Amino acid sequence: MTTQIAVKLPDELVDEVDRLVEHGAFDSRSHAIRTGLETMVTVRRREELDRRYRDAMARMPESEEEIAEATRLAVESIHDEPWERWW
């Protein structure tokens, strides 16, 4: 389902959107505006997840043992990586 909404935008912004459409960045004004809104919502969601993660880590930070184990596992995974495949 979709909902059509009316939005008033400054002429300068509409001109910029039209230039983006003209240069092929978007198929239409609607596509440009939809993409912009989707990007904004995604960024806000990520910011909220980041905030929740920071708050949780502040309440219950990793112990020295957990950090040491994570470091050990990271180093081990780097050593186990078949690097010759990448070159």
PDB file of N, CA, C and O in Angstrom:
ATOM      1  N   MET A   1       0.839  -1.172   0.000  1.00  0.00           N
ATOM      2  CA  MET A   1       0.000   0.000   0.000  1.00  0.00           C
ATOM      3  C   MET A   1       0.889   1.242   0.000  1.00  0.00           C
ATOM      4  O   MET A   1       1.950   1.250   0.623  1.00  0.00           O
ATOM      5  N   THR A   2       0.470   2.248  -0.671  1.00  0.00           N
ATOM      6  CA  THR A   2       1.180   3.521  -0.669  1.00  0.00           C
ATOM      7  C   THR A   2       0.198   4.634  -0.371  1.00  0.00           C
ATOM      8  O   THR A   2      -1.003   4.501  -0.606  1.00  0.00           O
ATOM      9  N   THR A   3       0.716   5.730   0.148  1.00  0.00           N
ATOM     10  CA  THR A   3      -0.090   6.899   0.452  1.00  0.00           C
ATOM     11  C   THR A   3       0.539   8.098  -0.214  1.00  0.00           C
ATOM     12  O   THR A   3       1.741   8.330  -0.084  1.00  0.00           O
ATOM     13  N   GLN A   4      -0.251   8.845  -0.914  1.00  0.00           N
ATOM     14  CA  GLN A   4       0.243  10.061  -1.544  1.00  0.00           C
ATOM     15  C   GLN A   4       0.123  11.205  -0.550  1.00  0.00           C
ATOM     16  O   GLN A   4      -0.912  11.370   0.096  1.00  0.00           O
ATOM     17  N   ILE A   5       1.186  11.996  -0.428  1.00  0.00           N
ATOM     18  CA  ILE A   5       1.157  13.152   0.456  1.00  0.00           C
ATOM     19  C   ILE A   5       1.576  14.393  -0.323  1.00  0.00           C
ATOM     20  O   ILE A   5       2.351  14.317  -1.276  1.00  0.00           O
ATOM     21  N   ALA A   6       1.053  15.522   0.096  1.00  0.00           N
ATOM     22  CA  ALA A   6       1.437  16.793  -0.525  1.00  0.00           C
ATOM     23  C   ALA A   6       2.489  17.454   0.357  1.00  0.00           C
ATOM     24  O   ALA A   6       2.321  17.545   1.573  1.00  0.00           O
ATOM     25  N   VAL A   7       3.557  17.909  -0.251  1.00  0.00           N
ATOM     26  CA  VAL A   7       4.641  18.540   0.489  1.00  0.00           C
ATOM     27  C   VAL A   7       5.023  19.821  -0.234  1.00  0.00           C
ATOM     28  O   VAL A   7       5.182  19.827  -1.455  1.00  0.00           O
ATOM     29  N   LYS A   8       5.168  20.890   0.508  1.00  0.00           N
ATOM     30  CA  LYS A   8       5.633  22.137  -0.078  1.00  0.00           C
ATOM     31  C   LYS A   8       7.138  22.216   0.126  1.00  0.00           C
ATOM     32  O   LYS A   8       7.639  22.050   1.238  1.00  0.00           O
ATOM     33  N   LEU A   9       7.848  22.473  -0.961  1.00  0.00           N
ATOM     34  CA  LEU A   9       9.302  22.565  -0.923  1.00  0.00           C
ATOM     35  C   LEU A   9       9.736  23.893  -1.525  1.00  0.00           C
ATOM     36  O   LEU A   9       9.066  24.426  -2.409  1.00  0.00           O
ATOM     37  N   PRO A  10      10.856  24.429  -1.049  1.00  0.00           N
ATOM     38  CA  PRO A  10      11.383  25.651  -1.651  1.00  0.00           C
ATOM     39  C   PRO A  10      11.755  25.400  -3.115  1.00  0.00           C
ATOM     40  O   PRO A  10      12.202  24.310  -3.475  1.00  0.00           O
ATOM     41  N   ASP A  11      11.566  26.416  -3.945  1.00  0.00           N
ATOM     42  CA  ASP A  11      11.864  26.295  -5.367  1.00  0.00           C
ATOM     43  C   ASP A  11      13.292  25.831  -5.614  1.00  0.00           C
ATOM     44  O   ASP A  11      13.538  25.045  -6.529  1.00  0.00           O
ATOM     45  N   GLU A  12      14.230  26.306  -4.813  1.00  0.00           N
ATOM     46  CA  GLU A  12      15.643  25.937  -5.006  1.00  0.00           C
ATOM     47  C   GLU A  12      15.850  24.435  -4.805  1.00  0.00           C
ATOM     48  O   GLU A  12      16.630  23.806  -5.519  1.00  0.00           O
ATOM     49  N   LEU A  13      15.152  23.879  -3.838  1.00  0.00           N
ATOM     50  CA  LEU A  13      15.276  22.442  -3.585  1.00  0.00           C
ATOM     51  C   LEU A  13      14.653  21.640  -4.726  1.00  0.00           C
ATOM     52  O   LEU A  13      15.210  20.634  -5.165  1.00  0.00           O
ATOM     53  N   VAL A  14      13.515  22.085  -5.193  1.00  0.00           N
ATOM     54  CA  VAL A  14      12.874  21.410  -6.328  1.00  0.00           C
ATOM     55  C   VAL A  14      13.775  21.483  -7.557  1.00  0.00           C
ATOM     56  O   VAL A  14      13.889  20.509  -8.302  1.00  0.00           O
ATOM     57  N   ASP A  15      14.410  22.623  -7.770  1.00  0.00           N
ATOM     58  CA  ASP A  15      15.342  22.755  -8.898  1.00  0.00           C
ATOM     59  C   ASP A  15      16.486  21.755  -8.787  1.00  0.00           C
ATOM     60  O   ASP A  15      16.886  21.150  -9.781  1.00  0.00           O
ATOM     61  N   GLU A  16      17.008  21.583  -7.582  1.00  0.00           N
ATOM     62  CA  GLU A  16      18.093  20.614  -7.366  1.00  0.00           C
ATOM     63  C   GLU A  16      17.606  19.195  -7.629  1.00  0.00           C
ATOM     64  O   GLU A  16      18.308  18.407  -8.263  1.00  0.00           O
ATOM     65  N   VAL A  17      16.428  18.865  -7.156  1.00  0.00           N
ATOM     66  CA  VAL A  17      15.862  17.534  -7.399  1.00  0.00           C
ATOM     67  C   VAL A  17      15.673  17.322  -8.901  1.00  0.00           C
ATOM     68  O   VAL A  17      15.993  16.257  -9.428  1.00  0.00           O
ATOM     69  N   ASP A  18      15.155  18.330  -9.576  1.00  0.00           N
ATOM     70  CA  ASP A  18      14.962  18.222 -11.025  1.00  0.00           C
ATOM     71  C   ASP A  18      16.283  18.004 -11.751  1.00  0.00           C
ATOM     72  O   ASP A  18      16.339  17.252 -12.724  1.00  0.00           O
ATOM     73  N   ARG A  19      17.346  18.654 -11.285  1.00  0.00           N
ATOM     74  CA  ARG A  19      18.672  18.452 -11.900  1.00  0.00           C
ATOM     75  C   ARG A  19      19.154  17.016 -11.689  1.00  0.00           C
ATOM     76  O   ARG A  19      19.733  16.407 -12.589  1.00  0.00           O
ATOM     77  N   LEU A  20      18.912  16.490 -10.503  1.00  0.00           N
ATOM     78  CA  LEU A  20      19.295  15.099 -10.232  1.00  0.00           C
ATOM     79  C   LEU A  20      18.548  14.137 -11.147  1.00  0.00           C
ATOM     80  O   LEU A  20      19.128  13.186 -11.670  1.00  0.00           O
ATOM     81  N   VAL A  21      17.263  14.392 -11.334  1.00  0.00           N
ATOM     82  CA  VAL A  21      16.464  13.554 -12.226  1.00  0.00           C
ATOM     83  C   VAL A  21      16.964  13.698 -13.655  1.00  0.00           C
ATOM     84  O   VAL A  21      17.112  12.711 -14.376  1.00  0.00           O
ATOM     85  N   GLU A  22      17.224  14.938 -14.059  1.00  0.00           N
ATOM     86  CA  GLU A  22      17.704  15.198 -15.422  1.00  0.00           C
ATOM     87  C   GLU A  22      19.025  14.489 -15.713  1.00  0.00           C
ATOM     88  O   GLU A  22      19.263  14.033 -16.831  1.00  0.00           O
ATOM     89  N   HIS A  23      19.881  14.402 -14.693  1.00  0.00           N
ATOM     90  CA  HIS A  23      21.184  13.760 -14.873  1.00  0.00           C
ATOM     91  C   HIS A  23      21.138  12.250 -14.627  1.00  0.00           C
ATOM     92  O   HIS A  23      22.175  11.587 -14.642  1.00  0.00           O
ATOM     93  N   GLY A  24      19.945  11.712 -14.404  1.00  0.00           N
ATOM     94  CA  GLY A  24      19.796  10.267 -14.296  1.00  0.00           C
ATOM     95  C   GLY A  24      20.025   9.679 -12.923  1.00  0.00           C
ATOM     96  O   GLY A  24      20.056   8.457 -12.773  1.00  0.00           O
ATOM     97  N   ALA A  25      20.189  10.525 -11.913  1.00  0.00           N
ATOM     98  CA  ALA A  25      20.399  10.000 -10.562  1.00  0.00           C
ATOM     99  C   ALA A  25      19.135   9.317 -10.035  1.00  0.00           C
ATOM    100  O   ALA A  25      19.208   8.381  -9.239  1.00  0.00           O
ATOM    101  N   PHE A  26      17.986   9.794 -10.488  1.00  0.00           N
ATOM    102  CA  PHE A  26      16.701   9.236 -10.081  1.00  0.00           C
ATOM    103  C   PHE A  26      15.788   9.188 -11.295  1.00  0.00           C
ATOM    104  O   PHE A  26      15.973   9.935 -12.256  1.00  0.00           O
ATOM    105  N   ASP A  27      14.801   8.300 -11.240  1.00  0.00           N
ATOM    106  CA  ASP A  27      13.850   8.162 -12.350  1.00  0.00           C
ATOM    107  C   ASP A  27      12.840   9.308 -12.393  1.00  0.00           C
ATOM    108  O   ASP A  27      12.349   9.676 -13.460  1.00  0.00           O
ATOM    109  N   SER A  28      12.537   9.867 -11.223  1.00  0.00           N
ATOM    110  CA  SER A  28      11.507  10.900 -11.139  1.00  0.00           C
ATOM    111  C   SER A  28      11.691  11.688  -9.848  1.00  0.00           C
ATOM    112  O   SER A  28      12.500  11.331  -8.991  1.00  0.00           O
ATOM    113  N   ARG A  29      10.921  12.770  -9.728  1.00  0.00           N
ATOM    114  CA  ARG A  29      10.915  13.519  -8.463  1.00  0.00           C
ATOM    115  C   ARG A  29      10.489  12.606  -7.312  1.00  0.00           C
ATOM    116  O   ARG A  29      11.096  12.605  -6.241  1.00  0.00           O
ATOM    117  N   SER A  30       9.435  11.832  -7.560  1.00  0.00           N
ATOM    118  CA  SER A  30       8.934  10.932  -6.510  1.00  0.00           C
ATOM    119  C   SER A  30      10.019   9.965  -6.052  1.00  0.00           C
ATOM    120  O   SER A  30      10.188   9.726  -4.857  1.00  0.00           O
ATOM    121  N   HIS A  31      10.744   9.417  -7.009  1.00  0.00           N
ATOM    122  CA  HIS A  31      11.821   8.486  -6.682  1.00  0.00           C
ATOM    123  C   HIS A  31      12.889   9.177  -5.839  1.00  0.00           C
ATOM    124  O   HIS A  31      13.384   8.602  -4.869  1.00  0.00           O
ATOM    125  N   ALA A  32      13.241  10.398  -6.201  1.00  0.00           N
ATOM    126  CA  ALA A  32      14.258  11.151  -5.450  1.00  0.00           C
ATOM    127  C   ALA A  32      13.796  11.425  -4.025  1.00  0.00           C
ATOM    128  O   ALA A  32      14.541  11.201  -3.071  1.00  0.00           O
ATOM    129  N   ILE A  33      12.573  11.907  -3.883  1.00  0.00           N
ATOM    130  CA  ILE A  33      12.046  12.231  -2.550  1.00  0.00           C
ATOM    131  C   ILE A  33      11.907  10.971  -1.712  1.00  0.00           C
ATOM    132  O   ILE A  33      12.265  10.969  -0.534  1.00  0.00           O
ATOM    133  N   ARG A  34      11.391   9.895  -2.305  1.00  0.00           N
ATOM    134  CA  ARG A  34      11.239   8.626  -1.587  1.00  0.00           C
ATOM    135  C   ARG A  34      12.589   8.117  -1.114  1.00  0.00           C
ATOM    136  O   ARG A  34      12.726   7.680   0.029  1.00  0.00           O
ATOM    137  N   THR A  35      13.594   8.171  -1.997  1.00  0.00           N
ATOM    138  CA  THR A  35      14.936   7.710  -1.627  1.00  0.00           C
ATOM    139  C   THR A  35      15.506   8.552  -0.493  1.00  0.00           C
ATOM    140  O   THR A  35      16.118   8.021   0.433  1.00  0.00           O
ATOM    141  N   GLY A  36      15.305   9.858  -0.565  1.00  0.00           N
ATOM    142  CA  GLY A  36      15.778  10.732   0.509  1.00  0.00           C
ATOM    143  C   GLY A  36      15.130  10.413   1.840  1.00  0.00           C
ATOM    144  O   GLY A  36      15.811  10.362   2.864  1.00  0.00           O
ATOM    145  N   LEU A  37      13.828  10.197   1.839  1.00  0.00           N
ATOM    146  CA  LEU A  37      13.121   9.859   3.072  1.00  0.00           C
ATOM    147  C   LEU A  37      13.545   8.497   3.609  1.00  0.00           C
ATOM    148  O   LEU A  37      13.727   8.326   4.815  1.00  0.00           O
ATOM    149  N   GLU A  38      13.699   7.530   2.708  1.00  0.00           N
ATOM    150  CA  GLU A  38      14.149   6.198   3.141  1.00  0.00           C
ATOM    151  C   GLU A  38      15.532   6.283   3.768  1.00  0.00           C
ATOM    152  O   GLU A  38      15.800   5.631   4.777  1.00  0.00           O
ATOM    153  N   THR A  39      16.404   7.079   3.177  1.00  0.00           N
ATOM    154  CA  THR A  39      17.756   7.258   3.725  1.00  0.00           C
ATOM    155  C   THR A  39      17.696   7.906   5.104  1.00  0.00           C
ATOM    156  O   THR A  39      18.382   7.473   6.030  1.00  0.00           O
ATOM    157  N   MET A  40      16.877   8.940   5.235  1.00  0.00           N
ATOM    158  CA  MET A  40      16.749   9.622   6.524  1.00  0.00           C
ATOM    159  C   MET A  40      16.235   8.668   7.604  1.00  0.00           C
ATOM    160  O   MET A  40      16.754   8.655   8.721  1.00  0.00           O
ATOM    161  N   VAL A  41      15.220   7.873   7.274  1.00  0.00           N
ATOM    162  CA  VAL A  41      14.669   6.924   8.242  1.00  0.00           C
ATOM    163  C   VAL A  41      15.719   5.885   8.624  1.00  0.00           C
ATOM    164  O   VAL A  41      15.849   5.543   9.800  1.00  0.00           O
ATOM    165  N   THR A  42      16.467   5.382   7.648  1.00  0.00           N
ATOM    166  CA  THR A  42      17.518   4.397   7.918  1.00  0.00           C
ATOM    167  C   THR A  42      18.587   4.978   8.832  1.00  0.00           C
ATOM    168  O   THR A  42      19.024   4.321   9.777  1.00  0.00           O
ATOM    169  N   VAL A  43      19.006   6.200   8.556  1.00  0.00           N
ATOM    170  CA  VAL A  43      20.025   6.852   9.388  1.00  0.00           C
ATOM    171  C   VAL A  43      19.514   7.011  10.813  1.00  0.00           C
ATOM    172  O   VAL A  43      20.246   6.743  11.766  1.00  0.00           O
ATOM    173  N   ARG A  44      18.276   7.443  10.968  1.00  0.00           N
ATOM    174  CA  ARG A  44      17.701   7.618  12.311  1.00  0.00           C
ATOM    175  C   ARG A  44      17.624   6.289  13.056  1.00  0.00           C
ATOM    176  O   ARG A  44      17.909   6.226  14.252  1.00  0.00           O
ATOM    177  N   ARG A  45      17.241   5.235  12.354  1.00  0.00           N
ATOM    178  CA  ARG A  45      17.178   3.912  13.000  1.00  0.00           C
ATOM    179  C   ARG A  45      18.561   3.480  13.470  1.00  0.00           C
ATOM    180  O   ARG A  45      18.717   2.976  14.582  1.00  0.00           O
ATOM    181  N   ARG A  46      19.564   3.678  12.618  1.00  0.00           N
ATOM    182  CA  ARG A  46      20.930   3.311  13.001  1.00  0.00           C
ATOM    183  C   ARG A  46      21.406   4.127  14.189  1.00  0.00           C
ATOM    184  O   ARG A  46      22.056   3.599  15.092  1.00  0.00           O
ATOM    185  N   GLU A  47      21.083   5.416  14.191  1.00  0.00           N
ATOM    186  CA  GLU A  47      21.461   6.268  15.320  1.00  0.00           C
ATOM    187  C   GLU A  47      20.820   5.768  16.608  1.00  0.00           C
ATOM    188  O   GLU A  47      21.459   5.761  17.661  1.00  0.00           O
ATOM    189  N   GLU A  48      19.554   5.349  16.527  1.00  0.00           N
ATOM    190  CA  GLU A  48      18.864   4.826  17.699  1.00  0.00           C
ATOM    191  C   GLU A  48      19.501   3.514  18.166  1.00  0.00           C
ATOM    192  O   GLU A  48      19.673   3.312  19.368  1.00  0.00           O
ATOM    193  N   LEU A  49      19.847   2.642  17.257  1.00  0.00           N
ATOM    194  CA  LEU A  49      20.532   1.399  17.633  1.00  0.00           C
ATOM    195  C   LEU A  49      21.884   1.689  18.258  1.00  0.00           C
ATOM    196  O   LEU A  49      22.259   1.064  19.250  1.00  0.00           O
ATOM    197  N   ASP A  50      22.616   2.632  17.683  1.00  0.00           N
ATOM    198  CA  ASP A  50      23.908   3.017  18.245  1.00  0.00           C
ATOM    199  C   ASP A  50      23.749   3.553  19.665  1.00  0.00           C
ATOM    200  O   ASP A  50      24.523   3.211  20.558  1.00  0.00           O
ATOM    201  N   ARG A  51      22.739   4.396  19.862  1.00  0.00           N
ATOM    202  CA  ARG A  51      22.495   4.958  21.194  1.00  0.00           C
ATOM    203  C   ARG A  51      22.172   3.847  22.185  1.00  0.00           C
ATOM    204  O   ARG A  51      22.694   3.834  23.299  1.00  0.00           O
ATOM    205  N   ARG A  52      21.309   2.913  21.779  1.00  0.00           N
ATOM    206  CA  ARG A  52      20.958   1.805  22.673  1.00  0.00           C
ATOM    207  C   ARG A  52      22.179   0.954  23.011  1.00  0.00           C
ATOM    208  O   ARG A  52      22.354   0.519  24.149  1.00  0.00           O
ATOM    209  N   TYR A  53      23.025   0.722  21.997  1.00  0.00           N
ATOM    210  CA  TYR A  53      24.236  -0.072  22.229  1.00  0.00           C
ATOM    211  C   TYR A  53      25.155   0.652  23.209  1.00  0.00           C
ATOM    212  O   TYR A  53      25.662   0.041  24.150  1.00  0.00           O
ATOM    213  N   ARG A  54      25.374   1.963  22.991  1.00  0.00           N
ATOM    214  CA  ARG A  54      26.230   2.728  23.899  1.00  0.00           C
ATOM    215  C   ARG A  54      25.686   2.705  25.320  1.00  0.00           C
ATOM    216  O   ARG A  54      26.438   2.537  26.280  1.00  0.00           O
ATOM    217  N   ASP A  55      24.358   2.877  25.448  1.00  0.00           N
ATOM    218  CA  ASP A  55      23.754   2.854  26.782  1.00  0.00           C
ATOM    219  C   ASP A  55      23.940   1.507  27.455  1.00  0.00           C
ATOM    220  O   ASP A  55      24.253   1.438  28.643  1.00  0.00           O
ATOM    221  N   ALA A  56      23.746   0.431  26.693  1.00  0.00           N
ATOM    222  CA  ALA A  56      23.913  -0.914  27.253  1.00  0.00           C
ATOM    223  C   ALA A  56      25.361  -1.162  27.662  1.00  0.00           C
ATOM    224  O   ALA A  56      25.629  -1.732  28.720  1.00  0.00           O
ATOM    225  N   MET A  57      26.297  -0.724  26.808  1.00  0.00           N
ATOM    226  CA  MET A  57      27.714  -0.921  27.147  1.00  0.00           C
ATOM    227  C   MET A  57      28.119  -0.073  28.350  1.00  0.00           C
ATOM    228  O   MET A  57      28.997  -0.471  29.115  1.00  0.00           O
ATOM    229  N   ALA A  58      27.499   1.070  28.525  1.00  0.00           N
ATOM    230  CA  ALA A  58      27.793   1.904  29.692  1.00  0.00           C
ATOM    231  C   ALA A  58      27.266   1.240  30.964  1.00  0.00           C
ATOM    232  O   ALA A  58      27.888   1.324  32.023  1.00  0.00           O
ATOM    233  N   ARG A  59      26.110   0.579  30.844  1.00  0.00           N
ATOM    234  CA  ARG A  59      25.539  -0.106  32.015  1.00  0.00           C
ATOM    235  C   ARG A  59      26.296  -1.384  32.345  1.00  0.00           C
ATOM    236  O   ARG A  59      26.443  -1.743  33.513  1.00  0.00           O
ATOM    237  N   MET A  60      26.781  -2.075  31.300  1.00  0.00           N
ATOM    238  CA  MET A  60      27.428  -3.365  31.520  1.00  0.00           C
ATOM    239  C   MET A  60      28.607  -3.505  30.562  1.00  0.00           C
ATOM    240  O   MET A  60      28.521  -4.228  29.568  1.00  0.00           O
ATOM    241  N   PRO A  61      29.711  -2.814  30.860  1.00  0.00           N
ATOM    242  CA  PRO A  61      30.864  -2.871  29.950  1.00  0.00           C
ATOM    243  C   PRO A  61      31.493  -4.260  29.925  1.00  0.00           C
ATOM    244  O   PRO A  61      31.308  -5.067  30.836  1.00  0.00           O
ATOM    245  N   GLU A  62      32.241  -4.511  28.854  1.00  0.00           N
ATOM    246  CA  GLU A  62      32.940  -5.784  28.736  1.00  0.00           C
ATOM    247  C   GLU A  62      34.026  -5.887  29.808  1.00  0.00           C
ATOM    248  O   GLU A  62      34.665  -4.902  30.177  1.00  0.00           O
ATOM    249  N   SER A  63      34.208  -7.098  30.284  1.00  0.00           N
ATOM    250  CA  SER A  63      35.263  -7.332  31.265  1.00  0.00           C
ATOM    251  C   SER A  63      36.606  -7.459  30.544  1.00  0.00           C
ATOM    252  O   SER A  63      36.654  -7.644  29.328  1.00  0.00           O
ATOM    253  N   GLU A  64      37.674  -7.358  31.297  1.00  0.00           N
ATOM    254  CA  GLU A  64      39.012  -7.526  30.716  1.00  0.00           C
ATOM    255  C   GLU A  64      39.155  -8.914  30.090  1.00  0.00           C
ATOM    256  O   GLU A  64      39.804  -9.067  29.056  1.00  0.00           O
ATOM    257  N   GLU A  65      38.552  -9.918  30.715  1.00  0.00           N
ATOM    258  CA  GLU A  65      38.606 -11.276  30.181  1.00  0.00           C
ATOM    259  C   GLU A  65      37.879 -11.365  28.837  1.00  0.00           C
ATOM    260  O   GLU A  65      38.369 -12.013  27.912  1.00  0.00           O
ATOM    261  N   GLU A  66      36.728 -10.729  28.725  1.00  0.00           N
ATOM    262  CA  GLU A  66      35.980 -10.744  27.467  1.00  0.00           C
ATOM    263  C   GLU A  66      36.747 -10.038  26.353  1.00  0.00           C
ATOM    264  O   GLU A  66      36.765 -10.502  25.213  1.00  0.00           O
ATOM    265  N   ILE A  67      37.370  -8.930  26.683  1.00  0.00           N
ATOM    266  CA  ILE A  67      38.160  -8.195  25.693  1.00  0.00           C
ATOM    267  C   ILE A  67      39.354  -9.033  25.247  1.00  0.00           C
ATOM    268  O   ILE A  67      39.668  -9.090  24.058  1.00  0.00           O
ATOM    269  N   ALA A  68      40.016  -9.680  26.199  1.00  0.00           N
ATOM    270  CA  ALA A  68      41.167 -10.527  25.864  1.00  0.00           C
ATOM    271  C   ALA A  68      40.739 -11.694  24.974  1.00  0.00           C
ATOM    272  O   ALA A  68      41.443 -12.030  24.021  1.00  0.00           O
ATOM    273  N   GLU A  69      39.604 -12.311  25.268  1.00  0.00           N
ATOM    274  CA  GLU A  69      39.122 -13.432  24.457  1.00  0.00           C
ATOM    275  C   GLU A  69      38.731 -12.963  23.055  1.00  0.00           C
ATOM    276  O   GLU A  69      39.026 -13.647  22.075  1.00  0.00           O
ATOM    277  N   ALA A  70      38.080 -11.820  22.946  1.00  0.00           N
ATOM    278  CA  ALA A  70      37.719 -11.282  21.635  1.00  0.00           C
ATOM    279  C   ALA A  70      38.963 -10.975  20.824  1.00  0.00           C
ATOM    280  O   ALA A  70      38.998 -11.229  19.620  1.00  0.00           O
ATOM    281  N   THR A  71      39.977 -10.436  21.464  1.00  0.00           N
ATOM    282  CA  THR A  71      41.237 -10.141  20.779  1.00  0.00           C
ATOM    283  C   THR A  71      41.898 -11.425  20.301  1.00  0.00           C
ATOM    284  O   THR A  71      42.375 -11.504  19.169  1.00  0.00           O
ATOM    285  N   ARG A  72      41.924 -12.432  21.172  1.00  0.00           N
ATOM    286  CA  ARG A  72      42.524 -13.710  20.813  1.00  0.00           C
ATOM    287  C   ARG A  72      41.814 -14.320  19.604  1.00  0.00           C
ATOM    288  O   ARG A  72      42.461 -14.790  18.668  1.00  0.00           O
ATOM    289  N   LEU A  73      40.493 -14.308  19.630  1.00  0.00           N
ATOM    290  CA  LEU A  73      39.719 -14.877  18.522  1.00  0.00           C
ATOM    291  C   LEU A  73      39.923 -14.095  17.223  1.00  0.00           C
ATOM    292  O   LEU A  73      39.977 -14.686  16.145  1.00  0.00           O
ATOM    293  N   ALA A  74      40.036 -12.783  17.322  1.00  0.00           N
ATOM    294  CA  ALA A  74      40.273 -11.963  16.125  1.00  0.00           C
ATOM    295  C   ALA A  74      41.624 -12.297  15.512  1.00  0.00           C
ATOM    296  O   ALA A  74      41.733 -12.479  14.299  1.00  0.00           O
ATOM    297  N   VAL A  75      42.643 -12.378  16.340  1.00  0.00           N
ATOM    298  CA  VAL A  75      43.982 -12.707  15.851  1.00  0.00           C
ATOM    299  C   VAL A  75      43.991 -14.103  15.247  1.00  0.00           C
ATOM    300  O   VAL A  75      44.591 -14.325  14.195  1.00  0.00           O
ATOM    301  N   GLU A  76      43.336 -15.033  15.902  1.00  0.00           N
ATOM    302  CA  GLU A  76      43.262 -16.408  15.399  1.00  0.00           C
ATOM    303  C   GLU A  76      42.563 -16.447  14.036  1.00  0.00           C
ATOM    304  O   GLU A  76      43.014 -17.153  13.134  1.00  0.00           O
ATOM    305  N   SER A  77      41.482 -15.708  13.878  1.00  0.00           N
ATOM    306  CA  SER A  77      40.761 -15.726  12.608  1.00  0.00           C
ATOM    307  C   SER A  77      41.590 -15.088  11.498  1.00  0.00           C
ATOM    308  O   SER A  77      41.495 -15.501  10.342  1.00  0.00           O
ATOM    309  N   ILE A  78      42.393 -14.098  11.832  1.00  0.00           N
ATOM    310  CA  ILE A  78      43.278 -13.489  10.833  1.00  0.00           C
ATOM    311  C   ILE A  78      44.336 -14.495  10.392  1.00  0.00           C
ATOM    312  O   ILE A  78      44.629 -14.610   9.202  1.00  0.00           O
ATOM    313  N   HIS A  79      44.906 -15.220  11.347  1.00  0.00           N
ATOM    314  CA  HIS A  79      45.912 -16.227  11.002  1.00  0.00           C
ATOM    315  C   HIS A  79      45.313 -17.377  10.192  1.00  0.00           C
ATOM    316  O   HIS A  79      45.998 -17.954   9.348  1.00  0.00           O
ATOM    317  N   ASP A  80      44.040 -17.718  10.436  1.00  0.00           N
ATOM    318  CA  ASP A  80      43.387 -18.821   9.739  1.00  0.00           C
ATOM    319  C   ASP A  80      42.892 -18.445   8.345  1.00  0.00           C
ATOM    320  O   ASP A  80      42.544 -19.324   7.557  1.00  0.00           O
ATOM    321  N   GLU A  81      42.856 -17.156   8.035  1.00  0.00           N
ATOM    322  CA  GLU A  81      42.332 -16.699   6.743  1.00  0.00           C
ATOM    323  C   GLU A  81      43.278 -17.106   5.615  1.00  0.00           C
ATOM    324  O   GLU A  81      44.481 -16.857   5.695  1.00  0.00           O
ATOM    325  N   PRO A  82      42.739 -17.732   4.565  1.00  0.00           N
ATOM    326  CA  PRO A  82      43.591 -18.114   3.424  1.00  0.00           C
ATOM    327  C   PRO A  82      43.860 -16.894   2.531  1.00  0.00           C
ATOM    328  O   PRO A  82      43.222 -16.732   1.491  1.00  0.00           O
ATOM    329  N   TRP A  83      44.782 -16.060   2.929  1.00  0.00           N
ATOM    330  CA  TRP A  83      45.031 -14.776   2.271  1.00  0.00           C
ATOM    331  C   TRP A  83      45.415 -14.919   0.801  1.00  0.00           C
ATOM    332  O   TRP A  83      45.142 -14.027  -0.002  1.00  0.00           O
ATOM    333  N   GLU A  84      46.044 -16.031   0.449  1.00  0.00           N
ATOM    334  CA  GLU A  84      46.469 -16.177  -0.948  1.00  0.00           C
ATOM    335  C   GLU A  84      45.267 -16.170  -1.910  1.00  0.00           C
ATOM    336  O   GLU A  84      45.431 -15.850  -3.087  1.00  0.00           O
ATOM    337  N   ARG A  85      44.086 -16.511  -1.434  1.00  0.00           N
ATOM    338  CA  ARG A  85      42.880 -16.461  -2.277  1.00  0.00           C
ATOM    339  C   ARG A  85      42.547 -15.038  -2.717  1.00  0.00           C
ATOM    340  O   ARG A  85      41.931 -14.839  -3.764  1.00  0.00           O
ATOM    341  N   TRP A  86      42.942 -14.076  -1.942  1.00  0.00           N
ATOM    342  CA  TRP A  86      42.566 -12.679  -2.212  1.00  0.00           C
ATOM    343  C   TRP A  86      43.493 -11.999  -3.181  1.00  0.00           C
ATOM    344  O   TRP A  86      43.189 -10.899  -3.644  1.00  0.00           O
ATOM    345  N   TRP A  87      44.599 -12.600  -3.504  1.00  0.00           N
ATOM    346  CA  TRP A  87      45.586 -11.907  -4.357  1.00  0.00           C
ATOM    347  C   TRP A  87      45.666 -12.539  -5.670  1.00  0.00           C
ATOM    348  O   TRP A  87      46.438 -12.098  -6.521  1.00  0.00           O
TER     349      TRP A  87
END
